[in-house]
């Protein structure tokens, strides 16, 4: 029996070796028994990983993921014998990265699970460290959104992005496009708010020369421009009912005609929509068509508000500063970060970006202080009693935010940060674990 198992393992390892995606084979005790070259290169730093436990390599944990606050796909596969797929934060030679992990049980001839094959795919368009472009975050709310995006992007499903204004829905739509099979095609966006019927049709479908006064030449519509790519309809909840009918006809038939034209053209695009409105409530109020709602809402993804991901504030701040002032090494003082943490940010990430851009213009040096974050257009209350009460922050909250900001400025290098703070790396790791993500 053991000879048979050994032969199966050798064959399995040889099969995985030729695959481009990083893969490992694990036993029931989380121990890596084989790893292909892609995994050794991407996650092992070129060093052999066979014999080590998967959580030691991927998380630098000394216990399985499910005992350390994360979902464990191997543990799930043990329970029901099925494949499991989760989004994790893995430690890599390049630093911490978001990865899509899929674990598949491997059975012997008797049907008993003998090994687990784990496939790891790096989520290239999102970062858990400060980044000058793309999505940035590591909070549970952000990871829930990213997991849905990673699942849906490779498909052709119509995706609906839901969330408050300023949460970065267009950026998420671009990431979906870039992670899809249509990434080589165009990404075309249309803001649906304030469109008249004539403007909507001419923008979406284009028009023929002479179709109306001023139409001196043929104009390509956005549907045609998005051919073999992605069409992003922002604020689709603002479309009046008369225009919803025209959009529904396009989606149902897959065909359209330019304004003033007679030729039927075929539409070939992937649809991503977004809205800050409650479309389900609008359907009940009969202000949004039920049939269109089900057509565009195949896979809803909610983009979290900034207040739902406070632990991401240091990361977002460092990333946005690199975007609004790329030639300067700007950073926030701990007091300034505390001031930001106390702000409601009703405008979400868009408001945070605007505030930081203004602060970067006010700061003469390389540090942004609380006074740079004050909006002088705000009229101060004339009566002290009118000042809104502010919640006192605990020492743990302040320490967590300070460490998160310091870690972000050291690009996730904990050894360097420990030396800067005058503590051992072990002490720093313990504090980060105690204070949470």
SVG drawing of the C-alpha trace seen along z (x, -y; Angstrom):
<svg xmlns="http://www.w3.org/2000/svg" viewBox="-44 -83 62 85">
<polyline fill="none" stroke="black" stroke-width="0.4" points="0.0,0.0 2.8,-2.4 4.6,-1.6 1.5,-2.5 1.1,-5.8 4.8,-6.7 4.3,-6.0 1.2,-8.2 3.1,-11.0 6.0,-10.8 3.7,-10.9 1.7,-13.8 4.8,-15.8 6.1,-15.2 2.7,-16.3 2.7,-19.5 6.3,-20.4 5.4,-21.2 2.6,-23.6 3.1,-27.4 1.0,-28.2 2.6,-27.7 1.4,-24.4 2.3,-22.3 1.3,-18.9 0.5,-18.6 -0.4,-15.7 -3.2,-15.7 -0.9,-17.3 -0.2,-20.5 3.2,-19.3 4.5,-20.1 5.6,-16.9 6.3,-18.4 6.4,-21.8 6.8,-22.7 9.4,-25.1 6.9,-28.0 6.0,-27.7 9.6,-27.4 10.5,-30.5 7.4,-32.7 6.9,-31.8 10.0,-29.9 12.5,-32.4 14.3,-29.7 14.8,-27.6 13.4,-24.1 10.1,-24.0 9.5,-20.3 9.1,-19.1 7.9,-22.5 4.3,-23.1 2.3,-25.3 1.3,-27.9 5.0,-28.3 5.9,-29.2 2.8,-31.2 2.0,-33.1 5.1,-32.7 2.6,-31.3 3.4,-28.5 -0.2,-27.2 -2.7,-26.5 -4.5,-29.4 -7.9,-28.6 -6.2,-28.8 -4.7,-32.2 -7.8,-34.1 -8.0,-33.1 -10.0,-30.5 -8.1,-27.3 -9.0,-25.6 -7.3,-22.4 -9.3,-22.2 -12.5,-22.7 -11.5,-20.0 -11.0,-17.6 -14.6,-18.1 -16.4,-17.5 -13.8,-16.2 -14.4,-19.1 -12.2,-21.7 -12.0,-25.0 -11.0,-28.5 -10.2,-31.4 -8.3,-34.8 -5.3,-35.0 -2.5,-37.4 0.7,-35.5 4.3,-36.3 6.5,-36.2 10.1,-37.2 8.6,-40.4 6.7,-41.1 3.0,-40.5 0.7,-39.9 -3.0,-39.0 -3.3,-35.5 -6.1,-33.4 -5.7,-29.9 -7.5,-26.8 -7.1,-23.4 -8.2,-20.2 -8.2,-16.8 -6.4,-13.9 -7.8,-10.4 -6.2,-6.9 -7.9,-4.0 -10.0,-3.2 -11.4,-6.7 -9.5,-7.9 -8.0,-11.4 -4.2,-11.0 -3.0,-14.5 -4.1,-18.0 -3.0,-20.0 -2.9,-23.7 -2.8,-26.2 -1.8,-29.8 -2.4,-32.8 -1.2,-36.2 -3.8,-38.9 -1.7,-41.3 -4.0,-44.3 -4.3,-44.7 -1.7,-45.4 -1.5,-45.1 1.3,-47.6 1.4,-51.2 1.2,-51.4 1.2,-54.2 -1.6,-52.5 -4.3,-49.9 -6.4,-48.8 -4.9,-49.0 -6.1,-47.4 -5.8,-44.5 -8.9,-44.9 -11.5,-42.1 -14.0,-44.3 -11.6,-45.0 -10.6,-41.3 -14.2,-40.2 -14.7,-42.5 -11.4,-41.4 -12.3,-37.8 -15.5,-38.4 -13.7,-40.4 -11.1,-37.6 -13.9,-35.0 -15.9,-37.0 -13.3,-38.8 -12.3,-35.7 -15.9,-35.1 -18.2,-36.9 -20.9,-37.6 -22.4,-41.0 -21.1,-42.6 -22.9,-45.2 -20.7,-47.3 -22.7,-48.6 -21.5,-51.2 -21.5,-54.8 -20.2,-57.6 -16.4,-57.9 -15.6,-54.2 -13.6,-53.7 -16.1,-51.7 -14.6,-52.8 -11.1,-51.7 -12.6,-48.3 -14.3,-48.1 -10.9,-48.7 -9.3,-45.9 -12.1,-43.5 -11.3,-44.4 -7.6,-44.0 -8.0,-40.6 -10.4,-39.3 -9.8,-37.5 -10.8,-40.8 -7.8,-42.7 -6.3,-43.2 -9.5,-45.1 -10.6,-48.6 -12.1,-49.7 -14.9,-52.3 -16.8,-54.2 -20.1,-56.1 -21.5,-58.2 -25.3,-57.6 -26.3,-60.6 -28.0,-63.5 -28.2,-61.9 -31.1,-62.9 -32.6,-60.3 -30.9,-61.8 -27.5,-62.1 -27.8,-58.6 -28.5,-57.0 -25.8,-59.0 -23.2,-58.3 -24.0,-54.6 -24.8,-53.7 -23.2,-56.4 -24.8,-58.1 -24.7,-58.3 -23.8,-61.5 -26.9,-63.6 -28.9,-61.8 -29.7,-65.2 -28.6,-68.9 -24.9,-69.1 -24.2,-65.5 -21.6,-66.3 -19.9,-62.9 -20.4,-59.3 -19.6,-59.0 -18.6,-55.7 -20.7,-54.9 -19.3,-53.6 -20.8,-50.1 -18.7,-49.9 -15.7,-51.4 -15.9,-48.7 -15.8,-45.9 -13.9,-42.9 -13.5,-44.8 -15.5,-46.1 -18.3,-48.7 -18.6,-50.3 -21.9,-52.1 -21.4,-54.3 -24.4,-55.5 -26.8,-53.3 -29.5,-53.9 -29.8,-57.5 -31.1,-56.3 -34.8,-57.2 -37.2,-54.5 -37.3,-55.5 -33.6,-54.9 -33.7,-51.7 -35.8,-50.2 -33.2,-51.0 -30.4,-49.5 -32.4,-46.4 -33.0,-45.9 -29.3,-46.1 -28.5,-43.5 -31.2,-41.1 -30.6,-41.1 -26.9,-41.8 -27.5,-44.1 -28.0,-47.8 -28.2,-50.5 -26.5,-53.8 -28.9,-56.8 -30.1,-57.5 -28.8,-54.2 -30.5,-51.0 -27.6,-48.6 -27.9,-46.1 -24.6,-45.9 -23.6,-43.2 -22.4,-44.2 -19.5,-42.3 -18.5,-43.6 -18.5,-42.6 -20.8,-44.8 -19.9,-46.2 -22.3,-48.6 -22.2,-50.7 -24.6,-52.6 -24.8,-54.2 -28.6,-53.7 -30.6,-50.9 -31.8,-49.3 -33.9,-46.6 -35.9,-49.3 -36.2,-51.2 -37.6,-48.1 -40.3,-47.9 -41.1,-51.6 -41.2,-50.9 -38.6,-53.5 -36.2,-50.8 -37.2,-48.0 -37.3,-44.6 -36.1,-42.8 -33.2,-45.2 -32.3,-44.8 -31.9,-41.0 -30.1,-41.3 -27.3,-43.6 -27.2,-42.2 -25.8,-38.7 -22.9,-39.1 -23.2,-42.0 -20.1,-43.2 -20.2,-45.7 -17.4,-48.3 -17.0,-49.1 -17.1,-52.6 -14.0,-54.0 -15.5,-53.9 -15.8,-50.1 -12.1,-49.7 -10.4,-52.0 -7.3,-49.7 -6.7,-50.5 -6.4,-54.3 -2.5,-54.3 -2.1,-52.2 -4.5,-54.4 -2.9,-57.6 0.6,-56.5 -0.6,-55.3 -2.6,-58.5 0.2,-60.7 2.4,-58.9 -0.2,-59.6 -1.0,-63.2 2.7,-64.2 4.8,-61.6 8.0,-63.6 7.9,-64.2 8.4,-61.8 5.5,-63.0 4.3,-61.4 1.8,-62.1 2.8,-62.7 1.2,-60.3 -1.0,-63.2 -2.1,-63.9 -3.0,-60.3 -5.0,-60.4 -6.9,-63.5 -7.7,-61.6 -9.0,-58.6 -11.5,-60.8 -13.0,-62.2 -16.3,-60.8 -15.2,-60.8 -18.7,-60.8 -17.1,-61.2 -15.0,-58.1 -11.7,-57.6 -12.4,-60.5 -12.7,-62.9 -9.6,-61.5 -7.6,-62.0 -8.8,-65.6 -7.9,-66.3 -4.4,-64.9 -3.8,-66.7 -4.7,-70.0 -2.5,-69.2 0.4,-68.4 0.1,-71.9 0.1,-73.5 3.0,-71.4 6.4,-73.0 8.5,-70.1 8.0,-66.4 5.6,-66.0 1.9,-66.7 0.7,-67.9 -2.9,-68.2 -3.0,-71.9 -2.5,-71.1 -5.7,-68.9 -8.0,-71.7 -10.4,-73.0 -10.4,-76.8 -13.7,-76.9 -15.5,-75.3 -17.1,-77.9 -16.2,-77.1 -19.1,-77.0 -19.7,-80.2 -20.7,-78.4 -18.5,-75.8 -21.6,-73.8 -22.2,-73.4 -18.9,-71.5 -19.7,-67.9 -18.6,-65.4 -15.6,-63.3 -15.0,-59.8 -11.8,-59.3 -9.5,-56.9 -7.9,-54.1 -4.1,-53.7 -4.4,-50.5 -6.1,-52.2 -3.5,-54.9 -0.6,-52.4 -2.1,-50.2 -2.5,-53.2 1.0,-54.4 2.5,-51.0 0.4,-50.5 1.6,-53.9 5.2,-53.2 5.0,-49.8 3.6,-51.3 6.5,-53.8 8.9,-50.9 7.1,-49.1 6.2,-46.2 9.9,-45.5 9.4,-44.5 13.1,-44.0 13.9,-47.5 11.0,-49.0 12.0,-47.1 15.5,-48.6 14.0,-52.1 11.7,-51.7 14.5,-50.2 12.7,-46.9 13.4,-43.4 11.6,-42.0 10.0,-39.4 8.5,-42.1 7.3,-44.1 5.7,-40.9 4.0,-40.2 2.6,-43.7 1.3,-43.6 -0.5,-40.3 -1.9,-41.6 -3.3,-44.8 -4.9,-43.0 -4.8,-43.7"/>
</svg>
